[in-house]
Structures are given as C-alpha cells and as structure tokens.
C-alpha cells in the first residue's frame, strides 16, 4: 500500500491549526509525528492525518449524543 506524503501547509489547511499549535500537539503526543524528507523539509503521512481528523469527528459526535 502506497502512503502519500503531505506538507505542513496542507496539514494546516485540513486542520485549521497554526504551525505552532501543530508542533505543540506533536510534542504532547496528541498529533501524528512528521517525517524528515530532506535537510530542511518535513512531511506528514496523509492517512495518519486523515485518521486523526476522523477521530476528532467521532469524539465530537460522542460528546453531543
């Protein structure tokens, strides 16, 4: 199975979180970790970000019910 990589700007767009908030959540173990793809470049595994977003949606729905 191929894993697509997405850059931080796309993660920010999908989550509506700032760069600082994403890094804070990562340091707390509450957000998928980035991977190094170059000397000064990182990316995220798209499926991990999608799973994280879906978990937030499920948690939100449980709180309402």
MORATA-V472920 format. One line per field, one symbol per residue. ss: DSSP state (h for helix, s for strand, l for the rest). A space follows every 10 residues. Layout:
ss: ???
This chain:
ss: llllsslhhh hhhhhlllhh hhhhhhhlll llllssssll ssssshhhhh hhhhhhhhhh hhhhl
